[in-house]
């Protein structure tokens, strides 16, 4: 299992989802991706995208205006 | 032998029509997955995401939300670069504003066709209804979309299919044409009734549609950008900044983007590295970005306008800090411009 970070700050919906989608496609099942965002819409959108594509949201942390969504890559679509 | 599972790819905006089109096909046991193309001009609550006063409003991507309610997968695809020729030189021209709806629809169906072929799907569905939109959804333009996209008879419009020649999925019996619909015109009543039938109560209804290019004010700002730069082109940052702040053009040489509240100032902060920016260090005031090549006199005027929007606007003099992107900040001590000294034509 490897841990990766994706900087999606300043990007507005749906770009954080698009960038997460592209990054997840390069990762292995079990890898963890921390997506750092500033658009509060990502708190709904990235978990929704994870649910429909079989990935798991591990945590959503907010600090100042930054939101970090940690997701575990699923085993297949 | 087991019956073959046919697969359709849907163009899903999250609005009622595209949601219903998917639902109608699900009723016929078709496997549906959806795609949503992001052009940069899609209305996705960006203003709400940025503005402080709107922070408590629910923010969600309409297409993602609709797909989850429908129980299907959604693939969001970035087409920002590929979309430029569609907007900059539309073969069929623009609608009321800078909306190239017919070319846009053909482009998106064409992209969906490629996706369909790559992923071994059988046909494409959209939520189009004859007569629903004045440019892209007329009886004479629906065949144009099917032809110019290359999708031809693999493009099925479940909500008005019975008013159109049978498509391949209907002729081959993959779907039952009799269970499709014959919606026509601008009335929303048939869609509302069908939504009630399917118990769909919550769906996106963006005022003015789902594209900023149908908005008069936004199109005016985009046209101004092209005119000022003497070229028709744009980057994603350009079209994002058109959604934020008060835009004033006091001269052909420069434009001011003025944050109207804390959330917009925070958003504009992210662009300080690329623009000359102004602020009032002694009091609460806007962050102002300057787009263009201003002279010293232009910057003095910009400083007076900036002072006009700060908390100390009623004082005789206000200190304004001016910071170029790659040089040290400097200051001007200026008299705030009176509100009636800002001509209406400066406001974009």
Boltz contact constraints between the chains, C-beta under 6 A:
constraints:
  - contact:
      token1: [A, 10]
      token2: [B, 270]
      max_distance: 6.0
  - contact:
      token1: [A, 12]
      token2: [B, 46]
      max_distance: 6.0
  - contact:
      token1: [A, 12]
      token2: [B, 49]
      max_distance: 6.0
  - contact:
      token1: [A, 13]
      token2: [B, 44]
      max_distance: 6.0
  - contact:
      token1: [A, 13]
      token2: [B, 61]
      max_distance: 6.0
  - contact:
      token1: [A, 14]
      token2: [B, 38]
      max_distance: 6.0
  - contact:
      token1: [A, 14]
      token2: [B, 61]
      max_distance: 6.0
  - contact:
      token1: [A, 14]
      token2: [B, 76]
      max_distance: 6.0
  - contact:
      token1: [A, 17]
      token2: [B, 76]
      max_distance: 6.0
  - contact:
      token1: [A, 18]
      token2: [B, 76]
      max_distance: 6.0
  - contact:
      token1: [A, 18]
      token2: [B, 78]
      max_distance: 6.0
  - contact:
      token1: [A, 39]
      token2: [B, 49]
      max_distance: 6.0
  - contact:
      token1: [A, 40]
      token2: [B, 59]
      max_distance: 6.0
  - contact:
      token1: [A, 41]
      token2: [B, 49]
      max_distance: 6.0
  - contact:
      token1: [A, 41]
      token2: [B, 59]
      max_distance: 6.0
  - contact:
      token1: [A, 44]
      token2: [B, 60]
      max_distance: 6.0
  - contact:
      token1: [A, 45]
      token2: [B, 61]
      max_distance: 6.0
  - contact:
      token1: [A, 45]
      token2: [B, 64]
      max_distance: 6.0
  - contact:
      token1: [A, 48]
      token2: [B, 64]
      max_distance: 6.0
  - contact:
      token1: [A, 48]
      token2: [B, 68]
      max_distance: 6.0
  - contact:
      token1: [A, 52]
      token2: [B, 68]
      max_distance: 6.0
  - contact:
      token1: [A, 52]
      token2: [B, 73]
      max_distance: 6.0
